[in-house]
Amino acid sequence: MRARLRPALLAEAVWKVDLQALWARGIRGIILDLDNTIAHWRGDEAVPEARVWIEAAQGRGFRLCLVSNASSARRLRRVAEDLEIGQVGIAAKPFPAAFRRAMAVMGTTPAATCAIGDQVFTDMLGANWLGLTTILVEPISPRESPHTRLVRLLERPLRRRWCSWMARESRPEGPPRRMESAAGDPQKTPRA
């Protein structure tokens, strides 16, 4: 179970994710969470930094799709249409059906798809279930639902452990540990 929670990569924010590095890994489709990943919780538009990053991703040839558990399909549709990207609403993450639908919208396979989100038990678990490359970002806003605030208590020790692991891996002494990803590809992944 812990391997299904563990992201392949950590990033401070979606706009800090290196698009060139994703392309080099063979990623052609990017699934994005909405709340606290590209927009403030219950926000009606992407934050400016996310918008610029999404436009750069589109310019490089990436296909993108929003996948959200948000209860407002109208809000999700408005954000997706504004950004000119696909969308899958009321996703019931972490169940993998919404991730499959997003890949169908983008025309990608699991090996060529990356999922970026701010929650371990929805975004990372659901995407890892299918073997997608996963990137866990920090939430962009402290505002979120009471339920999510409770889940963050469970996430906090995992995030600390993964950040510590990444810090150790970046030191020059000793080779990095390699682990099998959920897809079976050897890559550097934080240990849970």
DALIN-V107924 format. One record per pair of residues at least 6 apart in sequence whose C-alpha atoms are under 8 Angstrom apart, sorted by the first residue. I is the first residue (numbers start at 0). J is the second residue. Records with the same first field share a line. If there is no record, write none. Layout:
I: J  J
This chain:
1: 191
2: 180  181  190  191
3: 123  124  127  128  181
4: 119  120  123  124  127
5: 119  123  124  127  188  189  190  191
6: 119  123  127  132  133  134  135  188  189
7: 132  133  134  180  186  187  188  189
8: 133  134  135  188  189
9: 134  135  136  162
10: 16  134  135  136  137
11: 136  137
12: 36  136  137  138  139
13: 36  37  49  52  115  136
14: 48  49  51  52
18: 56
21: 27
25: 110  111
26: 61  110  111  112  113
27: 60  61  62  107  111  112
28: 61  62  63  64  102  105  107  111  112  113
29: 61  62  63  64  112  113  114  115
30: 63  64  65  66  98  101  112  113  114  115
31: 37  63  64  65  66  114  115  116
32: 65  66  67  114  115  116  117  122
33: 65  66  67  69  75  116
34: 40  41  42  67  69
35: 117  138  139  140  143
36: 115  116  117  136  137  138  139
37: 45  46  49  50  139
38: 44  45  46  49  139
39: 45  46  139  140  142
40: 140  142  143
43: 74  77  78
44: 78  81
45: 78
50: 82
53: 82
54: 82
56: 62
57: 63
62: 84  105
63: 84  85  105
64: 79  84  85  86  87  101  104  105
65: 75  79  84  85  86  87  88  101
66: 86  87  88  90  97  98  101
67: 75  87  88  89  90  92
68: 88  89  90  91  92
69: 75  88  89  90
70: 88  89
71: 89
72: 88  89
75: 86  88
76: 86
79: 85  86
85: 101  104  105
86: 101
87: 97  100  101
90: 96  97
91: 97
92: 121  122  125
93: 120  121  122  123  124  125  126
94: 125
95: 125  126  128  129
98: 125  126
102: 108  109  112
109: 129  130  131  132
110: 130  131  132  182
111: 131
112: 131  132
113: 131  132  133  134
114: 122  123  126  131  132  133  134
115: 122  123  133  134  135  136
116: 122  123  134  135  136
117: 135  136  137  138
118: 135  154
119: 135  154
120: 154
123: 133  134  135
126: 132  133
127: 133  181  182
128: 181
129: 181  182
130: 180  181  182  183
131: 181  182
157: 191
160: 190  191
161: 189  190  191
162: 189
164: 189  190
165: 189
168: 174  175  176
169: 175
175: 187
176: 187
177: 185  186  187  188
178: 185  186  187  188
179: 185  186  188
180: 186  188
